[in-house]
């Protein structure tokens, strides 16, 4: 929450993984990445970060997030973040919200929660990611696939309508735009990673939620396991084929090796 005595900072209850997330935020600041809040430390059971000016979309989406250009902007910011994350080594014994996850070769610390409410916008551009609670080791494409899931959004039609697309989102065009901004993966590669991510997130929620670990137990109570299963069925029976049959928009459709 915003500290009313210091409106330029955010304070909240620290978690066991907070020191490790803050160590990563310090790294991002050290290498010059401006798209994340600055760590103000973890003391006396409280963590604090700087406030970032701008606005964030809700659901339904609004502003540039409804347009392909907004997806391209998210892709550009995500690529800059991942480039900045390269080379970071977690503290010994690092623990993350999802548990103890070792950083494997080729992985980075990814954001892990790229919902619309965690992207800050200024003058039509995505300028920062906030709420780093779910940062964890993973491959860069996992974050790109997560952005595709939550922002395209790669969900059944009722979810697309809730996101602000009354007749369904132009998924291929939005995925092409995201790929164009990130400049490393094809839409087909993003879709493959997204499909794997659905299984990973379902299993994570089931394992931690059934053990009573929050917030995953709350996710189960909210019906997220059923929604993910429904999304998998939609994607396997209709979504993937329809997306890949659509003509590329020219955004993100080139071989990344030629970019």
N, C-alpha and C positions, 0 to 999 in steps of 0.2 A: 504494500500500500504506500501511497505518497506520504512522506513525513511532512505534516502541516507546518512544522517549524523550519523545515528545509525542503521547500517544494521542488528543488532540483535533484532530489534523490528519492530512491525507493527502498523501503525497508520491509523485510518479512522474516518469519521464523526460519532459522537455518535448519537444514537437514544434514544427515551424515555425509552426503555427497557434496554439500555446498562448498567446502574448502577446495575440492578438486575442480569443480566448475569454475570457481573464482581464479584458481591458478591458471586455468585455460584462458579466461577472460584477460588476465594480465599478459599472457603470451600474445593474444590478439592485439592488445594495445601496443605492446613492445614492437611488433612488426608493422605497425601503422595501419591496421584495419580499423576504419572508423564506423563500421556498420554494426557495432555491438555496444552495449552499455559498459562503462568502466567499473571495474571492481573497486569498492570502497572498503572491502574487508568483511571478515566474519568474526564477530566478537560477542561474547556473552549470549550465545544462542540466537543471534540475529545476524542476517546478512544484509548488505547494503550495496546498491549499484546506482549509477547516475541515471537521471531522467533523460530521455531522448525526445526532443521536440518533433512533432509531426502528428499524423493521425493514422489510425488503423481501421481497416474495414471490419464489419461484422458479417453476419449471415442474415439475410442475403447480402452478397457482395455489393459493393458500390464503388464509384469512382473508377480509376484506371484498372482495377482488378477485373472488371467486367470485359475489358478489351484485350485483344492479343498483345498489344504493346505493353500492357501491364505484366503479362506473363514473361515477355522478353526481358523486362526490367528485373523481375524476380530472378530469372536465370542468370543475368549479369551479376547481380549482387551475390547470389549463391556461389558463382564461380570465384569471385573475388574472395569470399569468405573461405572457401576450400583451399585456395592457393595460400592464404594467410595461415591456415591451420596446418599446412604441410610442415613437417619437421618438429612439431610439438611432441614432447615426451611426458606422459602423465607422471605425477608423483608416485613414489613407491607405494604399493598397496592401494592404488586408486579404486574407489568405489563410485558407482554411478547410480542414478535413480533406478535403473533396470537391474542393478546388481554389480557383481565383480565381473567385468568384461575386459579381457586383455586386449591391448592394441596390437593387431597383427600387421605384418608387412603389407604395405599398400593401402593401409587404412589411415583415417584421420579421426579426430573427434568431430562428429557431425552434430547438427543442431537438434534433430530428433523431434521437433514439434512445429512444423512449418504451416500451421493453420493461418487463416486470414487475419486473426486477431494478433498474431505475433510478427507481423510485417509492418514497419513504419514507412509512411509515404510522405514525400514533400515535393510539391510542384510536379505531380504526375510520375515521379520516380520512386521505386523502392529504395530506401536509403539505409535501413537498419533492420536487424532481427532482434527481437526481445524475448524474454522469458526462456532462459537457457536451462531450465530445470531438468529437461530430459536429454541434455547433451550426453553422448556416449560414443565409444569407438564404433566405427563402421566404414564401409566403402563410400566414396563420394557419390556414386550413383544411387545409393540408398536414400540420400537426402533429395536427389533429383526426383526419384520415384515417389517419395513422400509428398513433394510439392505437386507432382502430377495427380496423385490420389486426392489431396485435399483442396487443390486450387483449380484443376481443370474443370470440374472435379470428376475423377474416374470413379463414379458411383452410379447406381441405377437411376432411372429417369426421375423418380420422386426426389432424390437427393439433389439432382441437377436443378430441378424446379425450385427447391428450397434455397439453393445458392443464388437464385436470381435469373434463371434462364427458363422462362415460361414454357417454351417449346423444346427444351433440351439444349444443353451446351454444345457449341461447335467444337467437339473434342479434338478432332485432328488438327484444326487450325490452332487451337490453344496449345496443344502439345508441340506442334511445329514451332510456335513462338517461344515456348520454354526452352526447347532444344537450341534454337537460334541464339538465345541469350547466353546459355551455358557453354556452347561451342565445344562439346566433347563427345556427346552421345547421340545416336540416332533415335528416332521415335520407337523403332522396334526394340532397341536395347533398353530404353526406358520402360517400355511395356513389360518386357521380360523381368526386369528388376522389380517393377511394381507387383507383378504376380507373386514373386518370391516374398516380397515384403508383406503382402497380405497374410501369408502363412506364418511368417515370423511374428507379426503383431498379434495374430489370433492366438498363437501358442504362448506368447509372452503374457498376454492378458489372462489366459486360462491358468497358466502355472502360478503366476504371482497373485492373481485374483482369488483363486481357490485356496491359496495359503493365507488369505486375509490381509495381504499387503496392499496398502493404499498408495496411489489412487486406483490401482487395477481392480481391487474388489468393488469399488464404486463403478468402474466401467462395466463390470459384469452385471451389477444391479441395474444399470442404465440400458442394458440390452445390447452392448457393443459386440458381443460374440455373435449374436444372431445377425446383426447388421453386416459384420465382416463376412459371414458365411453367405449371406444374400448377395453381397458384392462379388464374391468369388464366383457364384453361380451365374450372375449377370455377365461378368467378364468372359467366362469360359463359353457360355452359350450364345452370347450376342455381341458383347462389347468389343472384344479384340478384333473379331472379323469385320465389324462395321467400321471401326477406326482405320484398320489397315486397308480396307477397300476404298476409302475416301482418297481423293486426289490430294497429294501434298500441296500445301499452300505456297511452297517456296520458302517457308520459314523453317529452318532446321532440317530440311530434307536432304541436304548434301552429306556426302561421306565426311565425317569429322576429320579424317586424315587429309582431306583436301582444303580444310579451313585454315 
